[in-house]
Amino acid sequence: MFTRQLLRNNALFRVNLRKFSTQNTPKPTKSKAVPLAFLTFTGLGAASYFYYQQSDSKPTFLKKPLNYQEVYNKIADILEDVDYDDGSYGPVFLRLAWHAAGTYDLNTNTGGSNGSTMRFNPESSHGANAGLKIARDRLEQVKKEFPAITHADLWSLAGVVAIQEAGGPIIKWRPGRKDADSETACTPDGRLPDAALGQDHEDKATKELMMLPADLAFINDKKFKSFVTLYAKDEKKFFEDFAYSFQKLEELGVPFDENTKPMVLKPTF
Ligand SMILES: *[C@@H]1O[C@H](CO)[C@@H](O)[C@H](O)[C@H]1NC(C)=O
């Protein structure tokens, strides 16, 4: 399917990733101030954690603001696993993010990434969501470490991590999604392309890459073709349009607080 193909087979992302990995040779640490500062910082962290634990009776002190860069880094930490698929959870995290968001329906203003309704049956067993449990389960490690983040924000952020860590464009992101309480909030089946129609791009017999009907439409349809040609020639334009569209997808139907501005989270490489 599109997302899988995007990360696996998109030459632009790959080339870009290679560029980063060859150019970014780590610089030696400049001074001893860094480990010192680190020690002081972690010391403070421990102290404030204690403080928050002690002040249970005053709920106003309980909410330590989430540092979304820390959450981002943690997700980036668990992306790789040699025992899973071709070694990365990136593609399946991205698919989770888009299948959570892609249920949005403009006419009824329902669905979208707000609610994280895929935690519940029947949405978890919709055909289009087959194979996504493994992504949701893996992200539970992050939820445990940062319990304040909602599942809905976590899944959405995981999509951003998957794209950025693969060398894709920077996607502006903001928190504000809430978690629904029960399956009554689930969206009806049929709002997403079926997983069965978008399997692997690998021909199991020959191990060759193949094109799916959606890929063929990109070159057979005149309108799509013009974008394919444009993006093939202009990576910057491709990245800009992709980042804009992905952010828009992730924000459909989300009740953001008007003071929450989109933020840029830094890739870990
Ligand atoms: C977002 O999700 C929460 C939890 O399910 C719900 O109460 C709220 O109405 C939703 N907001 C919108 C705009 O859909």
The ligand as an SDF file (V2000), in Angstrom:
LIG
                    3D

 14 14  0  0  0  0  0  0  0  0999 V2000
  -12.4280   14.0860   20.5730 C   0  0  0  0  0  0  0  0  0  0  0  0
  -12.4690   12.8980   21.3310 O   0  0  0  0  0  0  0  0  0  0  0  0
  -13.0620   13.0350   22.6110 C   0  0  0  0  0  0  0  0  0  0  0  0
  -12.9390   11.6710   23.2920 C   0  0  0  0  0  0  0  0  0  0  0  0
  -13.6180   10.7040   22.5620 O   0  0  0  0  0  0  0  0  0  0  0  0
  -14.5210   13.4700   22.4680 C   0  0  0  0  0  0  0  0  0  0  0  0
  -15.0910   13.6630   23.7350 O   0  0  0  0  0  0  0  0  0  0  0  0
  -14.5830   14.7550   21.6620 C   0  0  0  0  0  0  0  0  0  0  0  0
  -15.9200   15.0690   21.3920 O   0  0  0  0  0  0  0  0  0  0  0  0
  -13.8420   14.5810   20.3350 C   0  0  0  0  0  0  0  0  0  0  0  0
  -13.8220   15.8690   19.6620 N   0  0  0  0  0  0  0  0  0  0  0  0
  -14.1890   16.0110   18.3940 C   0  0  0  0  0  0  0  0  0  0  0  0
  -14.1340   17.3770   17.8260 C   0  0  0  0  0  0  0  0  0  0  0  0
  -14.5130   15.0650   17.7130 O   0  0  0  0  0  0  0  0  0  0  0  0
  1  2  1  0
  1 10  1  0
  2  3  1  0
  3  4  1  0
  3  6  1  0
  4  5  1  0
  6  7  1  0
  6  8  1  0
  8  9  1  0
  8 10  1  0
 10 11  1  0
 11 12  1  0
 12 13  1  0
 12 14  2  0
M  END
$$$$
